[in-house]
Structures are given as structure tokens and as C-alpha cells.
């Protein structure tokens, strides 16, 4: 095997190894990015459920407050009569 052939073979082997390594690194990063996306989606879903719970709690408290206010107004009105 001539010297030029050996150099060409060595360069080909090195470039192939670098290409394979780069593809594996890229795939790992892509997998991690996708996983972070899933975690973000789960966090958003959890936050949405918490917001809905808080909204329902606020609606309930508002109804109670209105009922108490109406009751107080009725009592005040009956006291004035």
C-alpha cells in the first residue's frame, strides 16, 4: 500500500468516525430537547389545572360574598321598616 493510499484511508476513517460521533451527539441533544418539551408541557398542564382550581375557588367565594351582602342588605332593609 502506498503512502498516499494510507493517508487517504486514515483521513477517511477519521472523517467517518467524526461523522458518526457528531450524529450521535446531535441525536442525544435532540432527545434531551424533546424531553424538556414534555416536561414544559406537563408543567403548563399542571399550572392550567391550578389556575382552573383557583378560578373555581374565586367563583365560590364571590357567590358566598354576594349572598352575605344580600342577606345583610335584607336585614338592614327590614330594620329600617
mmCIF file of the N, C-alpha and C atoms, coordinates in Angstrom:
data_MODEL
# 
_entry.id   MODEL 
# 
loop_
_atom_site.group_PDB 
_atom_site.id 
_atom_site.type_symbol 
_atom_site.label_atom_id 
_atom_site.label_alt_id 
_atom_site.label_comp_id 
_atom_site.label_asym_id 
_atom_site.label_entity_id 
_atom_site.label_seq_id 
_atom_site.pdbx_PDB_ins_code 
_atom_site.Cartn_x 
_atom_site.Cartn_y 
_atom_site.Cartn_z 
_atom_site.occupancy 
_atom_site.B_iso_or_equiv 
_atom_site.pdbx_formal_charge 
_atom_site.auth_seq_id 
_atom_site.auth_comp_id 
_atom_site.auth_asym_id 
_atom_site.auth_atom_id 
_atom_site.pdbx_PDB_model_num 
ATOM 1   N N  . UNK A 1 1  ? 0.834   -1.161 0.000  1.00 0.00 ? 1  UNK A N  1 
ATOM 2   C CA . UNK A 1 1  ? 0.000   0.000  0.000  1.00 0.00 ? 1  UNK A CA 1 
ATOM 3   C C  . UNK A 1 1  ? 0.887   1.236  0.000  1.00 0.00 ? 1  UNK A C  1 
ATOM 4   N N  . UNK A 1 2  ? 0.596   2.137  -0.884 1.00 0.00 ? 2  UNK A N  1 
ATOM 5   C CA . UNK A 1 2  ? 1.430   3.334  -0.975 1.00 0.00 ? 2  UNK A CA 1 
ATOM 6   C C  . UNK A 1 2  ? 1.101   4.307  0.161  1.00 0.00 ? 2  UNK A C  1 
ATOM 7   N N  . UNK A 1 3  ? 2.003   5.248  0.319  1.00 0.00 ? 3  UNK A N  1 
ATOM 8   C CA . UNK A 1 3  ? 1.858   6.230  1.385  1.00 0.00 ? 3  UNK A CA 1 
ATOM 9   C C  . UNK A 1 3  ? 0.597   7.084  1.172  1.00 0.00 ? 3  UNK A C  1 
ATOM 10  N N  . UNK A 1 4  ? 0.320   7.474  -0.020 1.00 0.00 ? 4  UNK A N  1 
ATOM 11  C CA . UNK A 1 4  ? -0.869  8.265  -0.341 1.00 0.00 ? 4  UNK A CA 1 
ATOM 12  C C  . UNK A 1 4  ? -2.162  7.510  -0.030 1.00 0.00 ? 4  UNK A C  1 
ATOM 13  N N  . UNK A 1 5  ? -2.147  6.219  -0.316 1.00 0.00 ? 5  UNK A N  1 
ATOM 14  C CA . UNK A 1 5  ? -3.328  5.397  -0.031 1.00 0.00 ? 5  UNK A CA 1 
ATOM 15  C C  . UNK A 1 5  ? -3.572  5.311  1.468  1.00 0.00 ? 5  UNK A C  1 
ATOM 16  N N  . UNK A 1 6  ? -2.488  5.153  2.231  1.00 0.00 ? 6  UNK A N  1 
ATOM 17  C CA . UNK A 1 6  ? -2.617  5.078  3.695  1.00 0.00 ? 6  UNK A CA 1 
ATOM 18  C C  . UNK A 1 6  ? -3.170  6.390  4.263  1.00 0.00 ? 6  UNK A C  1 
ATOM 19  N N  . UNK A 1 7  ? -2.684  7.501  3.756  1.00 0.00 ? 7  UNK A N  1 
ATOM 20  C CA . UNK A 1 7  ? -3.157  8.813  4.211  1.00 0.00 ? 7  UNK A CA 1 
ATOM 21  C C  . UNK A 1 7  ? -4.638  8.975  3.859  1.00 0.00 ? 7  UNK A C  1 
ATOM 22  N N  . UNK A 1 8  ? -4.994  8.591  2.652  1.00 0.00 ? 8  UNK A N  1 
ATOM 23  C CA . UNK A 1 8  ? -6.391  8.705  2.230  1.00 0.00 ? 8  UNK A CA 1 
ATOM 24  C C  . UNK A 1 8  ? -7.282  7.821  3.102  1.00 0.00 ? 8  UNK A C  1 
ATOM 25  N N  . UNK A 1 9  ? -6.821  6.605  3.395  1.00 0.00 ? 9  UNK A N  1 
ATOM 26  C CA . UNK A 1 9  ? -7.577  5.689  4.245  1.00 0.00 ? 9  UNK A CA 1 
ATOM 27  C C  . UNK A 1 9  ? -7.709  6.264  5.660  1.00 0.00 ? 9  UNK A C  1 
ATOM 28  N N  . UNK A 1 10 ? -6.621  6.791  6.204  1.00 0.00 ? 10 UNK A N  1 
ATOM 29  C CA . UNK A 1 10 ? -6.646  7.359  7.557  1.00 0.00 ? 10 UNK A CA 1 
ATOM 30  C C  . UNK A 1 10 ? -7.601  8.547  7.622  1.00 0.00 ? 10 UNK A C  1 
ATOM 31  N N  . UNK A 1 11 ? -7.538  9.408  6.616  1.00 0.00 ? 11 UNK A N  1 
ATOM 32  C CA . UNK A 1 11 ? -8.431  10.564 6.589  1.00 0.00 ? 11 UNK A CA 1 
ATOM 33  C C  . UNK A 1 11 ? -9.885  10.098 6.495  1.00 0.00 ? 11 UNK A C  1 
ATOM 34  N N  . UNK A 1 12 ? -10.137 9.110  5.681  1.00 0.00 ? 12 UNK A N  1 
ATOM 35  C CA . UNK A 1 12 ? -11.499 8.582  5.537  1.00 0.00 ? 12 UNK A CA 1 
ATOM 36  C C  . UNK A 1 12 ? -12.004 7.992  6.849  1.00 0.00 ? 12 UNK A C  1 
ATOM 37  N N  . UNK A 1 13 ? -11.153 7.240  7.531  1.00 0.00 ? 13 UNK A N  1 
ATOM 38  C CA . UNK A 1 13 ? -11.540 6.631  8.817  1.00 0.00 ? 13 UNK A CA 1 
ATOM 39  C C  . UNK A 1 13 ? -11.826 7.728  9.851  1.00 0.00 ? 13 UNK A C  1 
ATOM 40  N N  . UNK A 1 14 ? -10.961 8.716  9.926  1.00 0.00 ? 14 UNK A N  1 
ATOM 41  C CA . UNK A 1 14 ? -11.148 9.807  10.899 1.00 0.00 ? 14 UNK A CA 1 
ATOM 42  C C  . UNK A 1 14 ? -12.427 10.577 10.598 1.00 0.00 ? 14 UNK A C  1 
ATOM 43  N N  . UNK A 1 15 ? -12.646 10.931 9.334  1.00 0.00 ? 15 UNK A N  1 
ATOM 44  C CA . UNK A 1 15 ? -13.858 11.663 8.972  1.00 0.00 ? 15 UNK A CA 1 
ATOM 45  C C  . UNK A 1 15 ? -15.117 10.841 9.240  1.00 0.00 ? 15 UNK A C  1 
ATOM 46  N N  . UNK A 1 16 ? -15.053 9.556  8.964  1.00 0.00 ? 16 UNK A N  1 
ATOM 47  C CA . UNK A 1 16 ? -16.206 8.685  9.234  1.00 0.00 ? 16 UNK A CA 1 
ATOM 48  C C  . UNK A 1 16 ? -16.491 8.625  10.736 1.00 0.00 ? 16 UNK A C  1 
ATOM 49  N N  . UNK A 1 17 ? -15.437 8.464  11.527 1.00 0.00 ? 17 UNK A N  1 
ATOM 50  C CA . UNK A 1 17 ? -15.607 8.414  12.985 1.00 0.00 ? 17 UNK A CA 1 
ATOM 51  C C  . UNK A 1 17 ? -16.180 9.736  13.510 1.00 0.00 ? 17 UNK A C  1 
ATOM 52  N N  . UNK A 1 18 ? -15.675 10.848 13.000 1.00 0.00 ? 18 UNK A N  1 
ATOM 53  C CA . UNK A 1 18 ? -16.191 12.149 13.420 1.00 0.00 ? 18 UNK A CA 1 
ATOM 54  C C  . UNK A 1 18 ? -17.650 12.330 13.024 1.00 0.00 ? 18 UNK A C  1 
ATOM 55  N N  . UNK A 1 19 ? -17.997 11.855 11.841 1.00 0.00 ? 19 UNK A N  1 
ATOM 56  C CA . UNK A 1 19 ? -19.377 11.967 11.378 1.00 0.00 ? 19 UNK A CA 1 
ATOM 57  C C  . UNK A 1 19 ? -20.312 11.149 12.265 1.00 0.00 ? 19 UNK A C  1 
ATOM 58  N N  . UNK A 1 20 ? -19.921 9.925  12.551 1.00 0.00 ? 20 UNK A N  1 
ATOM 59  C CA . UNK A 1 20 ? -20.745 9.059  13.406 1.00 0.00 ? 20 UNK A CA 1 
ATOM 60  C C  . UNK A 1 20 ? -20.891 9.677  14.797 1.00 0.00 ? 20 UNK A C  1 
ATOM 61  N N  . UNK A 1 21 ? -19.799 10.178 15.347 1.00 0.00 ? 21 UNK A N  1 
ATOM 62  C CA . UNK A 1 21 ? -19.837 10.816 16.671 1.00 0.00 ? 21 UNK A CA 1 
ATOM 63  C C  . UNK A 1 21 ? -20.738 12.034 16.652 1.00 0.00 ? 21 UNK A C  1 
ATOM 64  N N  . UNK A 1 22 ? -20.621 12.858 15.627 1.00 0.00 ? 22 UNK A N  1 
ATOM 65  C CA . UNK A 1 22 ? -21.444 14.064 15.533 1.00 0.00 ? 22 UNK A CA 1 
ATOM 66  C C  . UNK A 1 22 ? -22.929 13.716 15.442 1.00 0.00 ? 22 UNK A C  1 
ATOM 67  N N  . UNK A 1 23 ? -23.255 12.672 14.700 1.00 0.00 ? 23 UNK A N  1 
ATOM 68  C CA . UNK A 1 23 ? -24.657 12.259 14.576 1.00 0.00 ? 23 UNK A CA 1 
ATOM 69  C C  . UNK A 1 23 ? -25.189 11.788 15.921 1.00 0.00 ? 23 UNK A C  1 
ATOM 70  N N  . UNK A 1 24 ? -24.394 11.015 16.662 1.00 0.00 ? 24 UNK A N  1 
ATOM 71  C CA . UNK A 1 24 ? -24.827 10.536 17.977 1.00 0.00 ? 24 UNK A CA 1 
ATOM 72  C C  . UNK A 1 24 ? -25.023 11.702 18.949 1.00 0.00 ? 24 UNK A C  1 
ATOM 73  N N  . UNK A 1 25 ? -24.125 12.652 18.936 1.00 0.00 ? 25 UNK A N  1 
ATOM 74  C CA . UNK A 1 25 ? -24.249 13.825 19.806 1.00 0.00 ? 25 UNK A CA 1 
ATOM 75  C C  . UNK A 1 25 ? -25.503 14.608 19.443 1.00 0.00 ? 25 UNK A C  1 
ATOM 76  N N  . UNK A 1 26 ? -25.727 14.792 18.158 1.00 0.00 ? 26 UNK A N  1 
ATOM 77  C CA . UNK A 1 26 ? -26.910 15.525 17.704 1.00 0.00 ? 26 UNK A CA 1 
ATOM 78  C C  . UNK A 1 26 ? -28.193 14.801 18.122 1.00 0.00 ? 26 UNK A C  1 
ATOM 79  N N  . UNK A 1 27 ? -28.229 13.487 17.993 1.00 0.00 ? 27 UNK A N  1 
ATOM 80  C CA . UNK A 1 27 ? -29.404 12.717 18.387 1.00 0.00 ? 27 UNK A CA 1 
ATOM 81  C C  . UNK A 1 27 ? -29.651 12.830 19.897 1.00 0.00 ? 27 UNK A C  1 
ATOM 82  N N  . UNK A 1 28 ? -28.591 12.789 20.675 1.00 0.00 ? 28 UNK A N  1 
ATOM 83  C CA . UNK A 1 28 ? -28.730 12.906 22.125 1.00 0.00 ? 28 UNK A CA 1 
ATOM 84  C C  . UNK A 1 28 ? -29.287 14.281 22.496 1.00 0.00 ? 28 UNK A C  1 
ATOM 85  N N  . UNK A 1 29 ? -28.766 15.335 21.872 1.00 0.00 ? 29 UNK A N  1 
ATOM 86  C CA . UNK A 1 29 ? -29.273 16.688 22.140 1.00 0.00 ? 29 UNK A CA 1 
ATOM 87  C C  . UNK A 1 29 ? -30.736 16.819 21.748 1.00 0.00 ? 29 UNK A C  1 
ATOM 88  N N  . UNK A 1 30 ? -31.081 16.243 20.616 1.00 0.00 ? 30 UNK A N  1 
ATOM 89  C CA . UNK A 1 30 ? -32.473 16.300 20.150 1.00 0.00 ? 30 UNK A CA 1 
ATOM 90  C C  . UNK A 1 30 ? -33.391 15.567 21.131 1.00 0.00 ? 30 UNK A C  1 
ATOM 91  N N  . UNK A 1 31 ? -32.972 14.413 21.613 1.00 0.00 ? 31 UNK A N  1 
ATOM 92  C CA . UNK A 1 31 ? -33.744 13.645 22.586 1.00 0.00 ? 31 UNK A CA 1 
ATOM 93  C C  . UNK A 1 31 ? -33.932 14.451 23.871 1.00 0.00 ? 31 UNK A C  1 
ATOM 94  N N  . UNK A 1 32 ? -32.859 15.098 24.339 1.00 0.00 ? 32 UNK A N  1 
ATOM 95  C CA . UNK A 1 32 ? -32.936 15.920 25.549 1.00 0.00 ? 32 UNK A CA 1 
ATOM 96  C C  . UNK A 1 32 ? -33.874 17.113 25.337 1.00 0.00 ? 32 UNK A C  1 
ATOM 97  N N  . UNK A 1 33 ? -33.806 17.733 24.162 1.00 0.00 ? 33 UNK A N  1 
ATOM 98  C CA . UNK A 1 33 ? -34.675 18.868 23.856 1.00 0.00 ? 33 UNK A CA 1 
ATOM 99  C C  . UNK A 1 33 ? -36.137 18.436 23.851 1.00 0.00 ? 33 UNK A C  1 
ATOM 100 N N  . UNK A 1 34 ? -36.415 17.289 23.249 1.00 0.00 ? 34 UNK A N  1 
ATOM 101 C CA . UNK A 1 34 ? -37.777 16.778 23.223 1.00 0.00 ? 34 UNK A CA 1 
ATOM 102 C C  . UNK A 1 34 ? -38.262 16.462 24.635 1.00 0.00 ? 34 UNK A C  1 
ATOM 103 N N  . UNK A 1 35 ? -37.388 15.903 25.446 1.00 0.00 ? 35 UNK A N  1 
ATOM 104 C CA . UNK A 1 35 ? -37.753 15.574 26.829 1.00 0.00 ? 35 UNK A CA 1 
ATOM 105 C C  . UNK A 1 35 ? -38.069 16.851 27.613 1.00 0.00 ? 35 UNK A C  1 
ATOM 106 N N  . UNK A 1 36 ? -37.257 17.890 27.415 1.00 0.00 ? 36 UNK A N  1 
ATOM 107 C CA . UNK A 1 36 ? -37.531 19.170 28.087 1.00 0.00 ? 36 UNK A CA 1 
ATOM 108 C C  . UNK A 1 36 ? -38.879 19.732 27.635 1.00 0.00 ? 36 UNK A C  1 
ATOM 109 N N  . UNK A 1 37 ? -39.222 19.527 26.368 1.00 0.00 ? 37 UNK A N  1 
ATOM 110 C CA . UNK A 1 37 ? -40.519 19.969 25.860 1.00 0.00 ? 37 UNK A CA 1 
ATOM 111 C C  . UNK A 1 37 ? -41.666 19.260 26.565 1.00 0.00 ? 37 UNK A C  1 
ATOM 112 N N  . UNK A 1 38 ? -41.510 17.967 26.791 1.00 0.00 ? 38 UNK A N  1 
ATOM 113 C CA . UNK A 1 38 ? -42.532 17.199 27.500 1.00 0.00 ? 38 UNK A CA 1 
ATOM 114 C C  . UNK A 1 38 ? -42.661 17.721 28.932 1.00 0.00 ? 38 UNK A C  1 
ATOM 115 N N  . UNK A 1 39 ? -41.535 17.977 29.579 1.00 0.00 ? 39 UNK A N  1 
ATOM 116 C CA . UNK A 1 39 ? -41.570 18.495 30.948 1.00 0.00 ? 39 UNK A CA 1 
ATOM 117 C C  . UNK A 1 39 ? -42.251 19.862 30.997 1.00 0.00 ? 39 UNK A C  1 
ATOM 118 N N  . UNK A 1 40 ? -41.959 20.717 30.008 1.00 0.00 ? 40 UNK A N  1 
ATOM 119 C CA . UNK A 1 40 ? -42.610 22.030 29.949 1.00 0.00 ? 40 UNK A CA 1 
ATOM 120 C C  . UNK A 1 40 ? -44.123 21.871 29.753 1.00 0.00 ? 40 UNK A C  1 
ATOM 121 N N  . UNK A 1 41 ? -44.523 20.938 28.884 1.00 0.00 ? 41 UNK A N  1 
ATOM 122 C CA . UNK A 1 41 ? -45.948 20.706 28.650 1.00 0.00 ? 41 UNK A CA 1 
ATOM 123 C C  . UNK A 1 41 ? -46.637 20.230 29.926 1.00 0.00 ? 41 UNK A C  1 
ATOM 124 N N  . UNK A 1 42 ? -45.983 19.321 30.658 1.00 0.00 ? 42 UNK A N  1 
ATOM 125 C CA . UNK A 1 42 ? -46.556 18.840 31.912 1.00 0.00 ? 42 UNK A CA 1 
ATOM 126 C C  . UNK A 1 42 ? -46.675 19.977 32.924 1.00 0.00 ? 42 UNK A C  1 
ATOM 127 N N  . UNK A 1 43 ? -45.673 20.837 32.970 1.00 0.00 ? 43 UNK A N  1 
ATOM 128 C CA . UNK A 1 43 ? -45.712 21.987 33.880 1.00 0.00 ? 43 UNK A CA 1 
ATOM 129 C C  . UNK A 1 43 ? -46.840 22.942 33.493 1.00 0.00 ? 43 UNK A C  1 
ATOM 130 N N  . UNK A 1 44 ? -46.996 23.199 32.194 1.00 0.00 ? 44 UNK A N  1 
ATOM 131 C CA . UNK A 1 44 ? -48.086 24.063 31.730 1.00 0.00 ? 44 UNK A CA 1 
ATOM 132 C C  . UNK A 1 44 ? -49.445 23.465 32.087 1.00 0.00 ? 44 UNK A C  1 
ATOM 133 N N  . UNK A 1 45 ? -49.586 22.160 31.897 1.00 0.00 ? 45 UNK A N  1 
ATOM 134 C CA . UNK A 1 45 ? -50.840 21.487 32.217 1.00 0.00 ? 45 UNK A CA 1 
ATOM 135 C C  . UNK A 1 45 ? -51.133 21.593 33.708 1.00 0.00 ? 45 UNK A C  1 
ATOM 136 N N  . UNK A 1 46 ? -50.109 21.386 34.516 1.00 0.00 ? 46 UNK A N  1 
ATOM 137 C CA . UNK A 1 46 ? -50.266 21.498 35.964 1.00 0.00 ? 46 UNK A CA 1 
ATOM 138 C C  . UNK A 1 46 ? -50.664 22.919 36.349 1.00 0.00 ? 46 UNK A C  1 
ATOM 139 N N  . UNK A 1 47 ? -50.027 23.910 35.746 1.00 0.00 ? 47 UNK A N  1 
ATOM 140 C CA . UNK A 1 47 ? -50.347 25.308 36.032 1.00 0.00 ? 47 UNK A CA 1 
ATOM 141 C C  . UNK A 1 47 ? -51.769 25.632 35.587 1.00 0.00 ? 47 UNK A C  1 
ATOM 142 N N  . UNK A 1 48 ? -52.183 25.096 34.452 1.00 0.00 ? 48 UNK A N  1 
ATOM 143 C CA . UNK A 1 48 ? -53.536 25.333 33.956 1.00 0.00 ? 48 UNK A CA 1 
ATOM 144 C C  . UNK A 1 48 ? -54.567 24.750 34.924 1.00 0.00 ? 48 UNK A C  1 
ATOM 145 N N  . UNK A 1 49 ? -54.317 23.536 35.405 1.00 0.00 ? 49 UNK A N  1 
ATOM 146 C CA . UNK A 1 49 ? -55.224 22.915 36.365 1.00 0.00 ? 49 UNK A CA 1 
ATOM 147 C C  . UNK A 1 49 ? -55.282 23.725 37.655 1.00 0.00 ? 49 UNK A C  1 
ATOM 148 N N  . UNK A 1 50 ? -54.147 24.232 38.106 1.00 0.00 ? 50 UNK A N  1 
ATOM 149 C CA . UNK A 1 50 ? -54.103 25.070 39.308 1.00 0.00 ? 50 UNK A CA 1 
ATOM 150 C C  . UNK A 1 50 ? -54.889 26.360 39.081 1.00 0.00 ? 50 UNK A C  1 
ATOM 151 N N  . UNK A 1 51 ? -54.735 26.971 37.911 1.00 0.00 ? 51 UNK A N  1 
ATOM 152 C CA . UNK A 1 51 ? -55.476 28.190 37.592 1.00 0.00 ? 51 UNK A CA 1 
ATOM 153 C C  . UNK A 1 51 ? -56.978 27.938 37.572 1.00 0.00 ? 51 UNK A C  1 
ATOM 154 N N  . UNK A 1 52 ? -57.389 26.809 37.017 1.00 0.00 ? 52 UNK A N  1 
ATOM 155 C CA . UNK A 1 52 ? -58.813 26.460 36.984 1.00 0.00 ? 52 UNK A CA 1 
ATOM 156 C C  . UNK A 1 52 ? -59.335 26.257 38.407 1.00 0.00 ? 52 UNK A C  1 
ATOM 157 N N  . UNK A 1 53 ? -58.558 25.593 39.233 1.00 0.00 ? 53 UNK A N  1 
ATOM 158 C CA . UNK A 1 53 ? -58.947 25.372 40.625 1.00 0.00 ? 53 UNK A CA 1 
ATOM 159 C C  . UNK A 1 53 ? -59.101 26.707 41.356 1.00 0.00 ? 53 UNK A C  1 
ATOM 160 N N  . UNK A 1 54 ? -58.137 27.606 41.154 1.00 0.00 ? 54 UNK A N  1 
ATOM 161 C CA . UNK A 1 54 ? -58.211 28.916 41.793 1.00 0.00 ? 54 UNK A CA 1 
ATOM 162 C C  . UNK A 1 54 ? -59.411 29.714 41.287 1.00 0.00 ? 54 UNK A C  1 
ATOM 163 N N  . UNK A 1 55 ? -59.683 29.623 39.996 1.00 0.00 ? 55 UNK A N  1 
ATOM 164 C CA . UNK A 1 55 ? -60.835 30.324 39.425 1.00 0.00 ? 55 UNK A CA 1 
ATOM 165 C C  . UNK A 1 55 ? -62.135 29.807 40.035 1.00 0.00 ? 55 UNK A C  1 
ATOM 166 N N  . UNK A 1 56 ? -62.255 28.479 40.140 1.00 0.00 ? 56 UNK A N  1 
ATOM 167 C CA . UNK A 1 56 ? -63.459 27.903 40.737 1.00 0.00 ? 56 UNK A CA 1 
ATOM 168 C C  . UNK A 1 56 ? -63.590 28.327 42.193 1.00 0.00 ? 56 UNK A C  1 
ATOM 169 N N  . UNK A 1 57 ? -62.473 28.388 42.894 1.00 0.00 ? 57 UNK A N  1 
ATOM 170 C CA . UNK A 1 57 ? -62.486 28.835 44.291 1.00 0.00 ? 57 UNK A CA 1 
ATOM 171 C C  . UNK A 1 57 ? -62.937 30.295 44.377 1.00 0.00 ? 57 UNK A C  1 
ATOM 172 N N  . UNK A 1 58 ? -62.430 31.132 43.468 1.00 0.00 ? 58 UNK A N  1 
ATOM 173 C CA . UNK A 1 58 ? -62.828 32.535 43.444 1.00 0.00 ? 58 UNK A CA 1 
ATOM 174 C C  . UNK A 1 58 ? -64.317 32.689 43.129 1.00 0.00 ? 58 UNK A C  1 
ATOM 175 N N  . UNK A 1 59 ? -64.829 31.879 42.228 1.00 0.00 ? 59 UNK A N  1 
ATOM 176 C CA . UNK A 1 59 ? -66.250 31.931 41.877 1.00 0.00 ? 59 UNK A CA 1 
ATOM 177 C C  . UNK A 1 59 ? -67.088 31.574 43.099 1.00 0.00 ? 59 UNK A C  1 
ATOM 178 N N  . UNK A 1 60 ? -66.691 30.526 43.798 1.00 0.00 ? 60 UNK A N  1 
ATOM 179 C CA . UNK A 1 60 ? -67.410 30.107 45.006 1.00 0.00 ? 60 UNK A CA 1 
ATOM 180 C C  . UNK A 1 60 ? -67.370 31.207 46.058 1.00 0.00 ? 60 UNK A C  1 
ATOM 181 N N  . UNK A 1 61 ? -66.197 31.775 46.290 1.00 0.00 ? 61 UNK A N  1 
ATOM 182 C CA . UNK A 1 61 ? -66.078 32.839 47.283 1.00 0.00 ? 61 UNK A CA 1 
ATOM 183 C C  . UNK A 1 61 ? -66.887 34.075 46.895 1.00 0.00 ? 61 UNK A C  1 
ATOM 184 N N  . UNK A 1 62 ? -66.922 34.390 45.609 1.00 0.00 ? 62 UNK A N  1 
ATOM 185 C CA . UNK A 1 62 ? -67.706 35.532 45.138 1.00 0.00 ? 62 UNK A CA 1 
ATOM 186 C C  . UNK A 1 62 ? -69.195 35.289 45.386 1.00 0.00 ? 62 UNK A C  1 
ATOM 187 N N  . UNK A 1 63 ? -69.668 34.081 45.112 1.00 0.00 ? 63 UNK A N  1 
ATOM 188 C CA . UNK A 1 63 ? -71.073 33.749 45.360 1.00 0.00 ? 63 UNK A CA 1 
ATOM 189 C C  . UNK A 1 63 ? -71.397 33.883 46.838 1.00 0.00 ? 63 UNK A C  1 
ATOM 190 N N  . UNK A 1 64 ? -70.513 33.367 47.698 1.00 0.00 ? 64 UNK A N  1 
ATOM 191 C CA . UNK A 1 64 ? -70.735 33.469 49.135 1.00 0.00 ? 64 UNK A CA 1 
ATOM 192 C C  . UNK A 1 64 ? -70.776 34.922 49.577 1.00 0.00 ? 64 UNK A C  1 
ATOM 193 N N  . UNK A 1 65 ? -69.869 35.725 49.063 1.00 0.00 ? 65 UNK A N  1 
ATOM 194 C CA . UNK A 1 65 ? -69.821 37.142 49.418 1.00 0.00 ? 65 UNK A CA 1 
ATOM 195 C C  . UNK A 1 65 ? -71.096 37.857 48.982 1.00 0.00 ? 65 UNK A C  1 
ATOM 196 N N  . UNK A 1 66 ? -71.556 37.569 47.773 1.00 0.00 ? 66 UNK A N  1 
ATOM 197 C CA . UNK A 1 66 ? -72.790 38.191 47.293 1.00 0.00 ? 66 UNK A CA 1 
ATOM 198 C C  . UNK A 1 66 ? -73.981 37.773 48.150 1.00 0.00 ? 66 UNK A C  1 
ATOM 199 N N  . UNK A 1 67 ? -74.037 36.496 48.527 1.00 0.00 ? 67 UNK A N  1 
ATOM 200 C CA . UNK A 1 67 ? -75.124 36.019 49.374 1.00 0.00 ? 67 UNK A CA 1 
ATOM 201 C C  . UNK A 1 67 ? -75.097 36.713 50.723 1.00 0.00 ? 67 UNK A C  1 
ATOM 202 N N  . UNK A 1 68 ? -73.908 36.844 51.305 1.00 0.00 ? 68 UNK A N  1 
ATOM 203 C CA . UNK A 1 68 ? -73.789 37.525 52.589 1.00 0.00 ? 68 UNK A CA 1 
ATOM 204 C C  . UNK A 1 68 ? -74.164 38.998 52.465 1.00 0.00 ? 68 UNK A C  1 
ATOM 205 N N  . UNK A 1 69 ? -73.744 39.639 51.397 1.00 0.00 ? 69 UNK A N  1 
ATOM 206 C CA . UNK A 1 69 ? -74.081 41.049 51.178 1.00 0.00 ? 69 UNK A CA 1 
ATOM 207 C C  . UNK A 1 69 ? -75.583 41.215 51.017 1.00 0.00 ? 69 UNK A C  1 
ATOM 208 N N  . UNK A 1 70 ? -76.203 40.344 50.208 1.00 0.00 ? 70 UNK A N  1 
ATOM 209 C CA . UNK A 1 70 ? -77.651 40.415 50.014 1.00 0.00 ? 70 UNK A CA 1 
ATOM 210 C C  . UNK A 1 70 ? -78.386 40.186 51.330 1.00 0.00 ? 70 UNK A C  1 
ATOM 211 N N  . UNK A 1 71 ? -77.901 39.245 52.124 1.00 0.00 ? 71 UNK A N  1 
ATOM 212 C CA . UNK A 1 71 ? -78.510 38.944 53.425 1.00 0.00 ? 71 UNK A CA 1 
ATOM 213 C C  . UNK A 1 71 ? -78.412 40.163 54.340 1.00 0.00 ? 71 UNK A C  1 
ATOM 214 N N  . UNK A 1 72 ? -77.252 40.810 54.356 1.00 0.00 ? 72 UNK A N  1 
ATOM 215 C CA . UNK A 1 72 ? -77.059 41.987 55.190 1.00 0.00 ? 72 UNK A CA 1 
ATOM 216 C C  . UNK A 1 72 ? -77.951 43.136 54.720 1.00 0.00 ? 72 UNK A C  1 
ATOM 217 N N  . UNK A 1 73 ? -78.062 43.293 53.406 1.00 0.00 ? 73 UNK A N  1 
ATOM 218 C CA . UNK A 1 73 ? -78.930 44.346 52.876 1.00 0.00 ? 73 UNK A CA 1 
ATOM 219 C C  . UNK A 1 73 ? -80.395 44.096 53.221 1.00 0.00 ? 73 UNK A C  1 
ATOM 220 N N  . UNK A 1 74 ? -80.806 42.847 53.178 1.00 0.00 ? 74 UNK A N  1 
ATOM 221 C CA . UNK A 1 74 ? -82.188 42.500 53.531 1.00 0.00 ? 74 UNK A CA 1 
ATOM 222 C C  . UNK A 1 74 ? -82.434 42.765 55.010 1.00 0.00 ? 74 UNK A C  1 
ATOM 223 N N  . UNK A 1 75 ? -81.467 42.389 55.853 1.00 0.00 ? 75 UNK A N  1 
ATOM 224 C CA . UNK A 1 75 ? -81.611 42.634 57.291 1.00 0.00 ? 75 UNK A CA 1 
ATOM 225 C C  . UNK A 1 75 ? -81.649 44.130 57.571 1.00 0.00 ? 75 UNK A C  1 
ATOM 226 N N  . UNK A 1 76 ? -80.804 44.880 56.908 1.00 0.00 ? 76 UNK A N  1 
ATOM 227 C CA . UNK A 1 76 ? -80.756 46.317 57.086 1.00 0.00 ? 76 UNK A CA 1 
ATOM 228 C C  . UNK A 1 76 ? -82.069 46.959 56.623 1.00 0.00 ? 76 UNK A C  1 
ATOM 229 N N  . UNK A 1 77 ? -82.602 46.473 55.518 1.00 0.00 ? 77 UNK A N  1 
ATOM 230 C CA . UNK A 1 77 ? -83.861 46.983 54.991 1.00 0.00 ? 77 UNK A CA 1 
ATOM 231 C C  . UNK A 1 77 ? -85.011 46.652 55.913 1.00 0.00 ? 77 UNK A C  1 
ATOM 232 N N  . UNK A 1 78 ? -85.010 45.467 56.515 1.00 0.00 ? 78 UNK A N  1 
ATOM 233 C CA . UNK A 1 78 ? -86.120 45.085 57.415 1.00 0.00 ? 78 UNK A CA 1 
ATOM 234 C C  . UNK A 1 78 ? -86.005 45.844 58.727 1.00 0.00 ? 78 UNK A C  1 
ATOM 235 N N  . UNK A 1 79 ? -84.817 46.244 59.149 1.00 0.00 ? 79 UNK A N  1 
ATOM 236 C CA . UNK A 1 79 ? -84.634 47.006 60.379 1.00 0.00 ? 79 UNK A CA 1 
ATOM 237 C C  . UNK A 1 79 ? -85.131 48.434 60.193 1.00 0.00 ? 79 UNK A C  1 
ATOM 238 N N  . UNK A 1 80 ? -85.002 48.983 59.002 1.00 0.00 ? 80 UNK A N  1 
ATOM 239 C CA . UNK A 1 80 ? -85.417 50.360 58.732 1.00 0.00 ? 80 UNK A CA 1 
ATOM 240 C C  . UNK A 1 80 ? -86.932 50.453 58.617 1.00 0.00 ? 80 UNK A C  1 
ATOM 241 N N  . UNK A 1 81 ? -87.589 49.364 58.280 1.00 0.00 ? 81 UNK A N  1 
ATOM 242 C CA . UNK A 1 81 ? -89.049 49.385 58.096 1.00 0.00 ? 81 UNK A CA 1 
ATOM 243 C C  . UNK A 1 81 ? -89.800 49.345 59.386 1.00 0.00 ? 81 UNK A C  1 
# 
